Amino acid sequence: MKALTKFFLDQRGCAKNQVDGELIISNLLKEGWEQAESADEADLIIINSCGFIESAKKESLDALLGARKKYADKKIILAGCLAQRYAKIFKDELPEADGIFGNGDLSRVAAFAKKIVKGKRAVDTPAQKGVSCGERLKLLSYKNSAYVKITEGCSNHCSFCAIPLIRGELRSRPAADIVAEIKALLKRGVFEINLIGQDLAAYGTEGAAAEIVSKPKTGAGKAETAGKTIKAAASKTPSLSPLAALLKKISAIKGAFWIRLLYIHPDHFNPDILEVLKKDGRLLPYFDIPFQSGDDGVIRAMNRKNSADCYKRLVKKIRSAFPAAALRTTFLAGFPGETEEAAQNTLDFLNAIQPDWSGAFAYSREDDTPAALMKKQVTKKSAAARVKALQDAQEKITQKRLAARVRKGGKRLEYDVLVEEIVDNPRKGSQGQEAAAFGADDSSSASYAIGRAWFQAPEVDGNIVIEYDADDKKAAAKIKPGAVVHVRAIAVSGVDIYAELTE
C-alpha cells in the first residue's frame, strides 16, 4: 500500500502520554501512513503535548511555535493533553496549529490527519471514555521495555491537580485485556512491563468494575478495596483488592519478565499487594508513592485524607515486608499556605522515610483547580529554595541507599540488568572523575553499557553502568540493547552504580 503521506511525532509528557503517542503512531501506520525519522522529512508534524504543569505546557507550545516558524509549509497538529484541555481557546487563539486533536478517542487520529493534510482546519476533542489502549506497532521506550495502562483518568481530585479536567474520572480496563496485552508484549521479546495509571491503587474501584477474587460462601458483610467499600459475603478469607487480584492474574503468566507498579496514591495503598508480590519475584518490590508533603495542614489542603504519621507507618509496613524495597516519591514545594515551618516538616518527613529516589517540584498554579484560588500563594523564589533543600537532602539519602546496594556484609552484590544502550567510556564524560575513583579500566578494549536493575524505573531513576571487555567476544555478544545480563556492583557514581559483567 502506498503511504498517504509522511508524519513525524514530537512526543512530550509522561509515560501515559507516551502510550498515547505509540497509539497515534500505530493508528496512522495501520491506515497507510509512513512515519518519518525527523520533522524535515515529514509532511505532517504531530506534537503530542503535555498539559499538566505550567513548564510542560510552555515547552509544548514552544515546540509548536518553533515548528511553525521553521516549517511554514508543513501541516501541524497539536495533540495530547494540552490540546484536550484548551481546545476551545486554541481554536481561535492558536492559528499556528492546523488542527487541535485531543486524547479522548485516539482511534480517530488517521481520519483527522487526513482532513488536515487536505487543507481543512479542524478541532476534535471528544469526551473521555474508556481507556486508550490497543495494539502498538512501535514502542518509544528502550528495547524490551514497555508501559501498560491499566487505568485512565482520576477521581481523587487533589486540589492542585488538573488531571481530572484533562483525562476525566477514573476508568479501569478489564483484567483479561491487560493480561492479554502483557502476553502479546512478552511474545515480542519485551522483558520489562511498567504498569501505569494516574493511581494504580484505584484500579477497579469505580462501581461495578470492581473484581473480587475470593468468593465468599455464605452470609453478608463488606470487603474493603482501594478507596471504595464493596459488598461481599462474610468469609474468613478476605477478598483481594482489584489491584491485588490483577497482579495474581499477571503472576499466572509463564516466562521471565519484570512487572513494576508506577504511581500508587498513599491514601488508599493496597496492603494486600504485598503478599502477592512476596510470592512472585517477577513482581518487583518497587513502590512509587507520591506523598507530596510531610505537613498535615498542607496534606489536608491538598485534599488528601491521611497524615504524615500515617504515611510513615505505611513506609514502615512496606519495608517490614520487603527490607530491600525501592521507594520513590515526589514532593510539591510552595503549595499555597505552606509556611517555613510546614516546609521544614516536609523536609523532616523526607529524612524520616529515607526514599531511594524522590522528585521535588515547585507548585504550579493550574487553571480551574481549587488550589489556584487559595490565598497565601508562595513566591516562586521561596518555592525554588524549598525545592533545592529537598533535592539536596535526597541526594545524600540516595548516595547512602545506593551504597547499601553495592555491598552487604563486605560482599559485592549482584543483579540482573536490562541493557538500554552501548555508550562511550564514561570517563570521558561528566562521570569521569567518579569512574576513575574506583579504577574503571582506561584501556582501549574497555567498553560500557547503560542499563537498569529492578530498583531503577525508566527515565526517572539512576542507571547501572556496566564495564566489559570489548575484545572478549563472549562478553560482547551478551551486551546488546534489550538483553538481560548479570553484573556485580563495584561502586556508586552520582545516582548511578558502576558494575562489571560476570561470567
Solvent accessible surface area in square Angstrom, and as a share of the most:
residue,aa,sasa,rsa
1,M,203,0.91
2,K,184,0.78
3,A,35,0.27
4,L,97,0.48
5,T,23,0.13
6,K,70,0.30
7,F,0,0.00
8,F,48,0.20
9,L,15,0.07
10,D,29,0.15
11,Q,54,0.24
12,R,59,0.22
13,G,48,0.46
14,C,60,0.36
15,A,24,0.19
16,K,26,0.11
17,N,1,0.01
18,Q,27,0.12
19,V,3,0.02
20,D,1,0.00
21,G,0,0.00
22,E,1,0.00
23,L,6,0.03
24,I,1,0.01
25,I,0,0.00
26,S,0,0.00
27,N,32,0.16
28,L,0,0.00
29,L,56,0.28
30,K,95,0.40
31,E,96,0.43
32,G,11,0.10
33,W,9,0.03
34,E,77,0.35
35,Q,38,0.17
36,A,5,0.04
37,E,138,0.62
38,S,38,0.24
39,A,17,0.13
40,D,91,0.47
41,E,92,0.41
42,A,1,0.01
43,D,73,0.38
44,L,0,0.00
45,I,3,0.02
46,I,1,0.00
47,I,1,0.00
48,N,1,0.00
49,S,0,0.00
50,C,17,0.10
51,G,0,0.00
52,F,74,0.31
53,I,51,0.26
54,E,99,0.45
55,S,75,0.48
56,A,21,0.16
57,K,14,0.06
58,K,126,0.53
59,E,93,0.42
60,S,0,0.00
61,L,48,0.24
62,D,68,0.35
63,A,18,0.14
64,L,0,0.00
65,L,76,0.38
66,G,38,0.37
67,A,14,0.11
68,R,45,0.16
69,K,179,0.76
70,K,140,0.59
71,Y,29,0.11
72,A,76,0.59
73,D,142,0.73
74,K,40,0.17
75,K,60,0.26
76,I,0,0.00
77,I,1,0.00
78,L,0,0.00
79,A,0,0.00
80,G,2,0.02
81,C,9,0.05
82,L,2,0.01
83,A,0,0.00
84,Q,29,0.13
85,R,37,0.13
86,Y,30,0.11
87,A,8,0.06
88,K,183,0.77
89,I,86,0.44
90,F,19,0.08
91,K,115,0.49
92,D,119,0.62
93,E,126,0.56
94,L,15,0.08
95,P,96,0.60
96,E,52,0.23
97,A,0,0.00
98,D,27,0.14
99,G,0,0.00
100,I,0,0.00
101,F,2,0.01
102,G,1,0.01
103,N,2,0.01
104,G,9,0.09
105,D,49,0.26
106,L,10,0.05
107,S,83,0.54
108,R,105,0.38
109,V,1,0.01
110,A,11,0.08
111,A,73,0.56
112,F,7,0.03
113,A,0,0.00
114,K,90,0.38
115,K,87,0.37
116,I,1,0.00
117,V,52,0.30
118,K,143,0.60
119,G,51,0.49
120,K,127,0.54
121,R,102,0.37
122,A,18,0.14
123,V,52,0.30
124,D,21,0.11
125,T,43,0.25
126,P,27,0.17
127,A,73,0.57
128,Q,35,0.15
129,K,163,0.69
130,G,40,0.38
131,V,22,0.13
132,S,19,0.12
133,C,58,0.35
134,G,39,0.37
135,E,110,0.49
136,R,7,0.02
137,L,79,0.39
138,K,75,0.32
139,L,34,0.17
140,L,61,0.31
141,S,28,0.18
142,Y,81,0.31
143,K,126,0.53
144,N,30,0.15
145,S,3,0.02
146,A,1,0.01
147,Y,12,0.04
148,V,0,0.00
149,K,2,0.01
150,I,0,0.00
151,T,0,0.00
152,E,2,0.01
153,G,2,0.02
154,C,11,0.07
155,S,57,0.37
156,N,35,0.18
157,H,84,0.38
158,C,12,0.07
159,S,5,0.03
160,F,21,0.09
161,C,20,0.12
162,A,0,0.00
163,I,12,0.06
164,P,17,0.11
165,L,92,0.46
166,I,2,0.01
167,R,4,0.01
168,G,18,0.17
169,E,85,0.38
170,L,16,0.08
171,R,39,0.14
172,S,22,0.14
173,R,17,0.06
174,P,80,0.50
175,A,2,0.01
176,A,73,0.57
177,D,70,0.36
178,I,0,0.00
179,V,21,0.12
180,A,58,0.45
181,E,29,0.13
182,I,0,0.00
183,K,97,0.41
184,A,53,0.41
185,L,6,0.03
186,L,36,0.18
187,K,181,0.77
188,R,116,0.42
189,G,39,0.38
190,V,9,0.05
191,F,31,0.13
192,E,0,0.00
193,I,0,0.00
194,N,0,0.00
195,L,0,0.00
196,I,5,0.02
197,G,1,0.01
198,Q,18,0.08
199,D,2,0.01
200,L,0,0.00
201,A,0,0.00
202,A,11,0.08
203,Y,5,0.02
204,G,2,0.02
205,T,5,0.03
206,E,51,0.23
207,G,49,0.47
208,A,111,0.86
209,A,45,0.35
210,A,22,0.17
211,E,49,0.22
212,I,47,0.24
213,V,58,0.33
214,S,29,0.19
215,K,172,0.73
216,P,38,0.24
217,K,189,0.80
218,T,107,0.62
219,G,58,0.56
220,A,96,0.75
221,G,31,0.30
222,K,158,0.67
223,A,16,0.12
224,E,126,0.56
225,T,13,0.08
226,A,5,0.04
227,G,55,0.53
228,K,97,0.41
229,T,72,0.42
230,I,27,0.14
231,K,185,0.78
232,A,19,0.15
233,A,28,0.22
234,A,58,0.45
235,S,58,0.38
236,K,206,0.87
237,T,83,0.48
238,P,105,0.66
239,S,20,0.13
240,L,30,0.15
241,S,6,0.04
242,P,1,0.01
243,L,0,0.00
244,A,0,0.00
245,A,1,0.00
246,L,1,0.01
247,L,0,0.00
248,K,103,0.43
249,K,83,0.35
250,I,0,0.00
251,S,32,0.20
252,A,81,0.63
253,I,12,0.06
254,K,188,0.80
255,G,50,0.48
256,A,82,0.64
257,F,3,0.01
258,W,21,0.07
259,I,0,0.00
260,R,0,0.00
261,L,2,0.01
262,L,21,0.11
263,Y,52,0.20
264,I,0,0.00
265,H,6,0.02
266,P,6,0.04
267,D,26,0.13
268,H,35,0.16
269,F,17,0.07
270,N,2,0.01
271,P,72,0.45
272,D,38,0.20
273,I,1,0.00
274,L,7,0.04
275,E,92,0.41
276,V,14,0.08
277,L,5,0.02
278,K,100,0.42
279,K,171,0.72
280,D,16,0.08
281,G,71,0.69
282,R,53,0.19
283,L,1,0.00
284,L,5,0.03
285,P,24,0.15
286,Y,1,0.00
287,F,2,0.01
288,D,18,0.09
289,I,0,0.00
290,P,2,0.01
291,F,0,0.00
292,Q,19,0.09
293,S,0,0.00
294,G,6,0.06
295,D,20,0.10
296,D,56,0.29
297,G,37,0.36
298,V,8,0.04
299,I,0,0.00
300,R,157,0.57
301,A,38,0.29
302,M,0,0.00
303,N,56,0.29
304,R,5,0.02
305,K,148,0.63
306,N,47,0.24
307,S,33,0.21
308,A,11,0.08
309,D,84,0.43
310,C,37,0.22
311,Y,1,0.00
312,K,77,0.32
313,R,151,0.55
314,L,20,0.10
315,V,7,0.04
316,K,153,0.65
317,K,99,0.42
318,I,3,0.01
319,R,49,0.18
320,S,91,0.58
321,A,23,0.18
322,F,28,0.12
323,P,111,0.70
324,A,60,0.46
325,A,1,0.01
326,A,0,0.00
327,L,4,0.02
328,R,24,0.09
329,T,0,0.00
330,T,30,0.17
331,F,1,0.00
332,L,23,0.11
333,A,3,0.02
334,G,2,0.02
335,F,0,0.00
336,P,7,0.04
337,G,33,0.32
338,E,10,0.04
339,T,79,0.46
340,E,121,0.54
341,E,129,0.58
342,A,7,0.06
343,A,16,0.12
344,Q,88,0.39
345,N,54,0.27
346,T,6,0.03
347,L,36,0.18
348,D,71,0.37
349,F,2,0.01
350,L,0,0.00
351,N,67,0.35
352,A,61,0.47
353,I,4,0.02
354,Q,37,0.17
355,P,0,0.00
356,D,4,0.02
357,W,12,0.04
358,S,23,0.15
359,G,14,0.13
360,A,10,0.07
361,F,106,0.44
362,A,47,0.37
363,Y,30,0.11
364,S,18,0.11
365,R,136,0.50
366,E,4,0.02
367,D,74,0.38
368,D,122,0.63
369,T,5,0.03
370,P,84,0.53
371,A,0,0.00
372,A,12,0.09
373,L,156,0.77
374,M,54,0.24
375,K,177,0.75
376,K,167,0.71
377,Q,58,0.26
378,V,33,0.19
379,T,87,0.50
380,K,183,0.78
381,K,174,0.74
382,S,35,0.23
383,A,5,0.04
384,A,58,0.45
385,A,62,0.48
386,R,28,0.10
387,V,18,0.10
388,K,121,0.51
389,A,42,0.33
390,L,10,0.05
391,Q,91,0.40
392,D,59,0.31
393,A,15,0.11
394,Q,12,0.05
395,E,112,0.50
396,K,152,0.64
397,I,7,0.04
398,T,7,0.04
399,Q,69,0.31
400,K,124,0.52
401,R,50,0.18
402,L,4,0.02
403,A,52,0.41
404,A,67,0.52
405,R,18,0.07
406,V,8,0.05
407,R,124,0.45
408,K,148,0.63
409,G,87,0.83
410,G,65,0.63
411,K,145,0.62
412,R,70,0.25
413,L,44,0.22
414,E,74,0.33
415,Y,26,0.10
416,D,70,0.36
417,V,0,0.00
418,L,1,0.00
419,V,0,0.00
420,E,12,0.05
421,E,65,0.29
422,I,79,0.40
423,V,46,0.26
424,D,116,0.60
425,N,23,0.12
426,P,14,0.09
427,R,77,0.28
428,K,167,0.71
429,G,48,0.47
430,S,115,0.74
431,Q,54,0.24
432,G,9,0.08
433,Q,160,0.71
434,E,67,0.30
435,A,0,0.00
436,A,43,0.33
437,A,90,0.70
438,F,47,0.20
439,G,60,0.58
440,A,6,0.04
441,D,62,0.32
442,D,99,0.51
443,S,52,0.33
444,S,123,0.80
445,S,25,0.16
446,A,15,0.12
447,S,24,0.16
448,Y,0,0.00
449,A,0,0.00
450,I,28,0.14
451,G,0,0.00
452,R,2,0.01
453,A,0,0.00
454,W,45,0.16
455,F,1,0.00
456,Q,0,0.00
457,A,0,0.00
458,P,11,0.07
459,E,137,0.62
460,V,82,0.47
461,D,17,0.09
462,G,2,0.02
463,N,33,0.17
464,I,1,0.00
465,V,0,0.00
466,I,0,0.00
467,E,29,0.13
468,Y,24,0.09
469,D,65,0.34
470,A,45,0.35
471,D,110,0.57
472,D,61,0.32
473,K,177,0.75
474,K,132,0.56
475,A,12,0.09
476,A,42,0.32
477,A,69,0.53
478,K,71,0.30
479,I,9,0.05
480,K,119,0.50
481,P,55,0.35
482,G,6,0.06
483,A,19,0.15
484,V,60,0.35
485,V,9,0.05
486,H,77,0.34
487,V,1,0.00
488,R,73,0.27
489,A,1,0.00
490,I,35,0.18
491,A,22,0.17
492,V,36,0.21
493,S,1,0.00
494,G,35,0.34
495,V,79,0.45
496,D,10,0.05
497,I,0,0.00
498,Y,1,0.00
499,A,1,0.01
500,E,50,0.22
501,L,32,0.16
502,T,14,0.08
503,E,178,0.80
